Amino acid sequence: MKTLKLFKLLFTSLFILALTTQTSVAQTYNLDNSTSTLKIDGTSNLHDWQIIAENQQGKLLADFEDGKLTKIQQLDFIVIAESLKSGKSGMDKNTYKALNTEKYKQITFKLSKVNNINCSGDVCKVSVNGNLTISGSTKPINISFDMKIEESKISLIGSKTIKMTDFGVDPPKAMFGTITTGDAIDIKFHSIFKK
């Protein structure tokens, strides 16, 4: 009889513990190229220009506790360099030449450290450090973005200004050097990661 009471007490205690213990779950998401956008805005001595990445890949591994984001373990982006398109073949050729795409096929970003995650409801303000590789040159950068969490997908929305010369890229020129592009470019992204 005592054994039965002890068993019931133990079972009840374990059941209550299971209900009150927070559950931590790691989830993997892959970038959906068809719904994601990455645009590069730049300037020149003639007019402003924009290039759009048509082929992106990526992976996001995040930890959730009771449905709330607690940690980002992995965040990787890959852009196929020759999928950058401006709508003008001459400009695209100059871009690929400046990026040396025959040798360096990809532009990549790899997370190295999460500085801050501040969530309010299903939207988090996130600041991270990572390594950006362009034309074979890797530099550490800091980037901040909004992270919207939905049932089966995560959206990352943000922008970052960089200088091409920081990565050893000479700003593209056209028309025998009479058209020169500015060194600074703005990278704007709306990346959709799905389970």
PAZAPA-4460 file (N, C-alpha, C; in steps of 0.05 Angstrom, whole numbers, plus 32768, in hexadecimal, padded with zeros to 4 digits):
% residues 195
    n_x    n_y    n_z   ca_x   ca_y   ca_z    c_x    c_y    c_z   seq   type   mol
   8010   7FE8   8000   8000   8000   8000   8011   8019   8000     1      M     A
   8026   8019   8011   8038   8030   8012   8047   8034   7FF8     2      K     A
   804D   801D   7FEB   805B   801F   7FD1   8049   802C   7FBC     3      T     A
   8030   8025   7FBC   801D   8031   7FA9   801A   804F   7FAE     4      L     A
   8018   8057   7FC7   8016   8074   7FCD   8030   8083   7FC4     5      K     A
   8046   8076   7FCA   8060   8082   7FC2   8062   8084   7FA4     6      L     A
   8059   8070   7F96   8059   8070   7F78   8047   8087   7F6E     7      F     A
   802F   808A   7F7A   801D   809F   7F71   8029   80BB   7F76     8      K     A
   8036   80BE   7F8D   8042   80D8   7F94   8059   80DE   7F81     9      L     A
   8069   80CA   7F7B   807F   80CD   7F68   8075   80D4   7F4C    10      L     A
   8060   80C6   7F43   8055   80CB   7F29   8049   80E7   7F27    11      F     A
   803B   80F0   7F3C   802F   810B   7F3C   8045   8120   7F3C    12      T     A
   805A   811C   7F4B   8070   812F   7F4C   807E   8132   7F31    13      S     A
   8082   811B   7F23   808F   811B   7F09   807D   8129   7EF4    14      L     A
   8062   8125   7EF7   804F   8131   7EE4   804F   814F   7EE7    15      F     A
   804F   8159   7F00   804F   8176   7F06   8069   8182   7EFC    16      I     A
   807F   8174   7F01   809A   817D   7EF8   809B   817F   7ED9    17      L     A
   808F   816C   7ECC   808E   816C   7EAE   807E   8184   7EA4    18      A     A
   8069   818B   7EB2   8058   81A1   7EA9   8066   81BC   7EAE    19      L     A
   8075   81BE   7EC4   8081   81D8   7ECB   809D   81DC   7EBF    20      T     A
   80A9   81C7   7EB5   80C4   81CA   7EAA   80C2   81D6   7E8E    21      T     A
   80D3   81EA   7E89   80D3   81F6   7E6E   80E1   81E4   7E5A    22      Q     A
   80D5   81E3   7E43   80E0   81D2   7E2E   80F1   81E2   7E1A    23      T     A
   810A   81DA   7E16   811B   81E8   7E03   811E   81D6   7DEA    24      S     A
   8119   81E3   7DD3   8119   81D4   7DBA   812A   81E3   7DA5    25      V     A
   813D   81D5   7D99   814C   81E0   7D83   813E   81DA   7D68    26      A     A
   813B   81EE   7D57   812D   81EA   7D3E   813E   81F4   7D27    27      Q     A
   813E   81E6   7D11   814D   81ED   7CF9   813B   81F8   7CE3    28      T     A
   8143   820F   7CD7   8134   821B   7CC2   8147   8220   7CAA    29      Y     A
   813C   821D   7C92   814C   8222   7C7A   8141   8239   7C6A    30      N     A
   8153   8249   7C5F   814A   8261   7C50   813A   8259   7C37    31      L     A
   8123   8266   7C34   8112   8262   7C1D   8119   8277   7C08    32      D     A
   8127   826F   7BF3   8131   8282   7BDF   811A   8290   7BD0    33      N     A
   8104   8282   7BCC   80EE   828D   7BBC   80DF   82A3   7BCA    34      S     A
   80DF   82A4   7BE4   80D1   82BA   7BF3   80E4   82CE   7C00    35      T     A
   80FE   82C9   7BFF   8112   82DB   7C0B   811C   82EF   7BF7    36      S     A
   8123   8307   7C01   812F   831B   7BF0   8149   8326   7BFC    37      T     A
   815C   832B   7BEB   8175   8339   7BF2   817B   834D   7BDC    38      L     A
   817C   8367   7BE4   8181   837C   7BD0   8199   838B   7BD8    39      K     A
   81A9   8393   7BC5   81C1   83A3   7BCA   81BD   83BE   7BBB    40      I     A
   81BD   83D3   7BCB   81B9   83EE   7BC0   81D4   83FD   7BBF    41      D     A
   81DA   840A   7BA9   81F3   8419   7BA7   81EF   8433   7B97    42      G     A
   8205   8441   7B95   8205   845B   7B87   821A   845B   7B71    43      T     A
   8218   846E   7B5F   822E   8473   7B4C   822E   8490   7B46    44      S     A
   8241   8499   7B36   8242   84B5   7B2E   822D   84BC   7B19    45      N     A
   821D   84A8   7B10   8208   84AC   7AFD   81ED   84A9   7B09    46      L     A
   81E8   8492   7B16   81CE   848C   7B22   81D1   8476   7B38    47      H     A
   81BD   8475   7B49   81BC   845F   7B5C   81B6   8445   7B4E    48      D     A
   81BD   842F   7B5B   81B8   8414   7B4F   81B0   8400   7B64    49      W     A
   81A5   83EA   7B5B   819C   83D4   7B6D   81A2   83B9   7B60    50      Q     A
   81AB   83A7   7B71   81B0   838B   7B68   81A0   8379   7B7B    51      I     A
   8194   8365   7B6F   8184   8351   7B7F   8191   8336   7B7D    52      I     A
   8192   8328   7B94   819D   830D   7B95   8186   82F9   7B8E    53      A     A
   818B   82EA   7B79   8176   82D7   7B70   8179   82BB   7B7C    54      E     A
   8191   82B5   7B87   8196   829A   7B92   81A4   829C   7BAD    55      N     A
   8194   8297   7BC2   819E   8297   7BDD   8199   827D   7BEB    56      Q     A
   81AA   8277   7BFE   81A6   825F   7C0F   81AC   8267   7C2C    57      Q     A
   81A3   8258   7C3F   81A9   825E   7C5A   819E   824A   7C6E    58      G     A
   81A8   824C   7C86   819F   8239   7C9B   819E   8249   7CB6    59      K     A
   8189   8244   7CC5   8186   8250   7CE0   817F   823A   7CF4    60      L     A
   818E   8239   7D09   8189   8226   7D1F   8185   8236   7D38    61      L     A
   816C   8234   7D43   8165   8244   7D5A   8159   8233   7D70    62      A     A
   815D   823C   7D89   8152   822F   7DA1   813A   823E   7DAA    63      D     A
   8125   822F   7DB1   810D   823B   7DBC   8106   822F   7DD7    64      F     A
   80FD   823F   7DE9   80F4   8235   7E03   80D8   823E   7E08    65      E     A
   80C6   822B   7E09   80A9   8230   7E0B   80A0   8243   7DF5    66      D     A
   80AA   823E   7DDC   80A2   824D   7DC5   80B0   8267   7DC1    67      G     A
   80C2   826F   7DD4   80D0   8288   7DD2   80ED   8284   7DCA    68      K     A
   80F6   8295   7DB8   8112   8293   7DAF   8125   8299   7DC6    69      L     A
   8138   8287   7DCB   814C   828C   7DE0   8169   828D   7DD6    70      T     A
   816E   8281   7DBE   8189   827F   7DB4   8189   827A   7D96    71      K     A
   819D   8286   7D89   81A2   8280   7D6C   81BD   8271   7D6B    72      I     A
   81BC   8258   7D64   81D5   8248   7D63   81E4   824B   7D49    73      Q     A
   81D5   824E   7D33   81E1   824F   7D19   81D1   8262   7D07    74      Q     A
   81E0   8272   7CF7   81D3   8282   7CE2   81E7   8285   7CCB    75      L     A
   81E0   8279   7CB5   81F2   827A   7C9D   81E2   8284   7C85    76      D     A
   81EF   8295   7C75   81E4   829F   7C5C   81F8   8299   7C46    77      F     A
   81ED   8291   7C2F   81FE   828E   7C17   81EF   829C   7C00    78      I     A
   81FD   82AD   7BF1   81F2   82B9   7BD8   8205   82B0   7BC2    79      V     A
   81F9   82A4   7BAD   8208   829C   7B96   820F   82B6   7B87    80      I     A
   8229   82BC   7B84   8232   82D7   7B7B   8227   82DE   7B60    81      A     A
   8226   82CB   7B4D   821C   82D1   7B32   81FE   82D1   7B30    82      E     A
   81F0   82CE   7B48   81D3   82D1   7B48   81CB   82EE   7B4E    83      S     A
   81E0   82FF   7B53   81DB   831C   7B57   81D4   8328   7B3C    84      L     A
   81BC   8333   7B3A   81B2   833E   7B21   81A8   835B   7B24    85      K     A
   81B0   836C   7B11   81A8   8388   7B11   8192   838E   7AFC    86      S     A
   818E   837B   7AEA   817C   8380   7AD3   818B   838B   7ABB    87      G     A
   81A6   8390   7ABF   81B6   839A   7AA9   81CF   8388   7AA6    88      K     A
   81D1   837B   7A90   81E6   8367   7A8D   8202   8373   7A8F    89      S     A
   8206   838B   7A85   8220   8398   7A86   8228   839D   7AA3    90      G     A
   8215   83A7   7AB3   821B   83AB   7AD0   8221   8391   7ADE    91      M     A
   8212   837C   7AD7   8216   8362   7AE4   8232   8358   7ADE    92      D     A
   823B   835B   7AC5   8256   8352   7ABD   826B   8361   7ACD    93      K     A
   8268   837B   7AD0   827B   838B   7AE0   827B   8383   7AFD    94      N     A
   8263   837C   7B07   8261   8373   7B23   826F   8359   7B27    95      T     A
   826B   8346   7B15   8278   832C   7B17   8296   832E   7B15    96      Y     A
   829F   8340   7B04   82BC   8345   7B01   82C7   8350   7B1A    97      K     A
   82BA   8364   7B26   82C3   8370   7B3F   82C4   835B   7B56    98      A     A
   82B0   8349   7B56   82AF   8335   7B6B   82C0   831C   7B65    99      L     A
   82CC   831B   7B4D   82DC   8304   7B44   82CC   82EA   7B48   100      N     A
   82B4   82EA   7B3C   82A2   82D3   7B40   82AC   82B9   7B33   101      T     A
   82BF   82BB   7B20   82CA   82A3   7B15   82D9   8293   7B2A   102      E     A
   82E4   82A1   7B3D   82F3   8293   7B53   82E2   8291   7B6C   103      K     A
   82D3   82A6   7B73   82C3   82A6   7B8C   82A6   82A5   7B85   104      Y     A
   829A   828D   7B87   827F   8288   7B7E   826A   8291   7B92   105      K     A
   8271   8294   7BAC   825D   829A   7BC0   8264   82B2   7BD1   106      Q     A
   8250   82BF   7BDB   8252   82D3   7BF0   8245   82C7   7C09   107      I     A
   8253   82C6   7C1F   8248   82B8   7C36   8249   82C9   7C50   108      T     A
   8236   82C2   7C62   8236   82CD   7C7D   8233   82B6   7C90   109      F     A
   8244   82B6   7CA5   8243   82A1   7CB9   8243   82AD   7CD5   110      K     A
   822F   82A6   7CE4   822C   82B1   7D00   8243   82A8   7D11   111      L     A
   824E   82BB   7D21   8263   82B5   7D34   825A   82B9   7D51   112      S     A
   8248   82CD   7D55   8240   82D3   7D70   8225   82E2   7D70   113      K     A
   8214   82DB   7D83   81FB   82EA   7D87   8200   82FE   7D9E   114      V     A
   81FC   8318   7D98   8200   832C   7DAC   81E8   8331   7DBD   115      N     A
   81D0   8331   7DB0   81B8   8338   7DBF   81A0   832D   7DB1   116      N     A
   818D   8323   7DC1   8172   831B   7DB7   815E   8328   7DCA   117      I     A
   814D   8339   7DBF   8139   8347   7DCF   811E   8343   7DC2   118      N     A
   810D   8332   7DCE   80F4   832A   7DC2   80DC   8338   7DCF   119      C     A
   80C9   8340   7DBE   80B0   834A   7DC7   809A   833D   7DB6   120      S     A
   808C   832B   7DC2   8078   831B   7DB3   8087   8309   7DA0   121      G     A
   807F   830A   7D86   808B   82F8   7D72   80A1   8306   7D62   122      D     A
   80A9   831E   7D6A   80BE   832D   7D5C   80D6   8331   7D6F   123      V     A
   80EE   832B   7D65   8106   832E   7D75   8119   8341   7D67   124      C     A
   8126   8352   7D77   813C   8363   7D6D   8155   8354   7D73   125      K     A
   8165   834E   7D5E   817C   833D   7D61   8195   834C   7D57   126      V     A
   81AB   8349   7D65   81C5   8354   7D5D   81D9   833D   7D5E   127      S     A
   81E8   833A   7D47   81FB   8324   7D46   8216   832E   7D39   128      V     A
   822A   831E   7D3E   8244   8321   7D30   8247   8309   7D1D   129      N     A
   8254   830D   7D07   8258   82F7   7CF4   826F   82FD   7CE1   130      G     A
   8275   82EA   7CD1   828B   82ED   7CBD   827E   82EE   7CA1   131      N     A
   8283   8305   7C93   8279   8309   7C78   8290   8305   7C65   132      L     A
   828C   82F3   7C51   82A1   82EE   7C3D   8297   82F6   7C22   133      T     A
   82A6   8309   7C16   82A0   8313   7BFB   82BA   8311   7BEB   134      I     A
   82B8   8305   7BD3   82D0   8303   7BC1   82E8   82F8   7BD0   135      S     A
   82E4   82E4   7BE1   82F9   82D7   7BEE   8304   82E5   7C07   136      G     A
   82FA   82FD   7C0D   8304   830C   7C24   82EF   830A   7C3A   137      S     A
   82F7   8302   7C52   82E5   82FF   7C69   82EA   8314   7C7E   138      T     A
   82D4   8322   7C86   82D6   8337   7C9A   82C0   8333   7CAF   139      K     A
   82C6   8339   7CC9   82B1   8337   7CDD   829F   834F   7CDB   140      P     A
   8285   834B   7CDD   8272   8361   7CDD   825D   835E   7CF3   141      I     A
   8251   8374   7CFC   823B   8373   7D0E   8222   837A   7CFF   142      N     A
   820D   836C   7D04   81F4   8371   7CF6   81DC   836E   7D09   143      I     A
   81C8   8380   7D06   81B0   837F   7D16   8198   837B   7D03   144      S     A
   8184   836C   7D0D   816D   8367   7CFC   8155   8360   7D0E   145      F     A
   813D   8362   7D02   8124   835A   7D0F   811F   833D   7D07   146      D     A
   8117   832E   7D1B   8111   8311   7D16   80F4   830C   7D1E   147      M     A
   80E4   8305   7D0A   80C8   8300   7D10   80C3   82E2   7D0F   148      K     A
   80B8   82D7   7D25   80B5   82BB   7D28   8098   82B3   7D25   149      I     A
   8093   82A2   7D12   8078   8297   7D0D   8079   8279   7D11   150      E     A
   8062   826B   7D0D   8061   824F   7D14   8075   823E   7D05   151      E     A
   8078   8241   7CEB   808A   8230   7CDC   809F   823F   7CCD   152      S     A
   80A1   8259   7CD3   80B6   8269   7CC5   80C0   8280   7CD6   153      K     A
   80D8   8289   7CCF   80E5   82A0   7CDD   80EE   82B3   7CC7   154      I     A
   80E7   82CD   7CCB   80EF   82E2   7CB8   8105   82F3   7CC4   155      S     A
   8119   82F9   7CB5   812E   830B   7CBE   812E   8324   7CAB   156      L     A
   812B   833B   7CB8   8129   8354   7CA8   813E   8368   7CB2   157      I     A
   814F   8371   7CA0   8164   8384   7CA9   8174   838F   7C91   158      G     A
   8188   839F   7C98   819A   83AA   7C84   81B5   83AF   7C90   159      S     A
   81C9   83B1   7C7E   81E4   83B5   7C86   81F3   83C5   7C70   160      K     A
   8201   83DA   7C78   8212   83E9   7C65   822F   83E0   7C68   161      T     A
   823B   83DA   7C51   8257   83D2   7C51   8266   83E1   7C3B   162      I     A
   8280   83E0   7C3C   8291   83EC   7C27   829D   83D5   7C17   163      K     A
   829B   83D6   7BFC   82A6   83C1   7BEB   82C4   83BF   7BEF   164      M     A
   82D2   83D6   7BF2   82EF   83D5   7BF5   82F8   83C7   7C0E   165      T     A
   82E7   83C6   7C23   82EE   83B7   7C3B   82F3   8399   7C35   166      D     A
   82E7   8390   7C1F   82E9   8373   7C18   82FB   8370   7BFF   167      F     A
   830B   8385   7BF9   831D   8383   7BE3   8310   8384   7BC8   168      G     A
   82F7   838E   7BC7   82E8   8391   7BAE   82EA   83AD   7BA4   169      V     A
   82F4   83B1   7B8C   82F4   83CC   7B80   82D8   83D1   7B75   170      D     A
   82CC   83E8   7B7D   82B1   83EE   7B73   82B0   83ED   7B54   171      P     A
   829C   83DF   7B49   829A   83DB   7B2C   829A   83F5   7B1D   172      P     A
   82A5   83F5   7B05   82A5   840C   7AF3   8299   8403   7AD8   173      K     A
   8290   8417   7AC9   8284   8412   7AAF   828B   8429   7A9C   174      A     A
   8286   8424   7A82   828B   8439   7A6E   82A7   8444   7A70   175      M     A
   82BB   8431   7A70   82D7   8438   7A70   82DF   8449   7A88   176      F     A
   82D1   8443   7A9F   82D8   8451   7AB8   82CA   846C   7ABC   177      G     A
   82B9   8473   7AA9   82AA   848D   7AAC   8293   848B   7AC0   178      T     A
   8289   8472   7AC4   8274   846D   7AD8   8281   845E   7AEF   179      I     A
   8282   8469   7B06   828E   845C   7B1D   8279   8459   7B33   180      T     A
   8279   8442   7B40   8266   843D   7B56   8272   8446   7B71   181      T     A
   8261   844D   7B84   826A   8454   7B9E   8273   843C   7BAE   182      G     A
   8284   8440   7BC1   8290   842A   7BD0   827C   841D   7BE3   183      D     A
   826B   842E   7BEF   8257   8423   7C03   823F   8417   7BF5   184      A     A
   8236   8400   7C00   821E   83F4   7BF6   820C   83ED   7C0E   185      I     A
   81F2   83ED   7C09   81DE   83E6   7C1E   81D2   83CA   7C17   186      D     A
   81D5   83B7   7C29   81CA   839D   7C25   81B0   839B   7C35   187      I     A
   819A   8397   7C28   8180   8395   7C35   8175   8379   7C31   188      K     A
   816D   836C   7C47   8164   8351   7C45   8149   834C   7C54   189      F     A
   8139   833B   7C48   8121   8330   7C55   8122   8312   7C50   190      H     A
   812D   8304   7C63   8133   82E8   7C5F   811F   82D7   7C6E   191      S     A
   8113   82C4   7C5F   80FF   82B2   7C6B   810B   8296   7C6E   192      I     A
   810B   828D   7C87   8115   8272   7C8E   80FD   8261   7C95   193      F     A
   80FB   8249   7C8A   80E5   8237   7C8F   80EF   821C   7C9A   194      K     A
   80DE   820F   7CAA   80E5   81F5   7CB4   80E5   81E0   7C9E   195      K     A
***
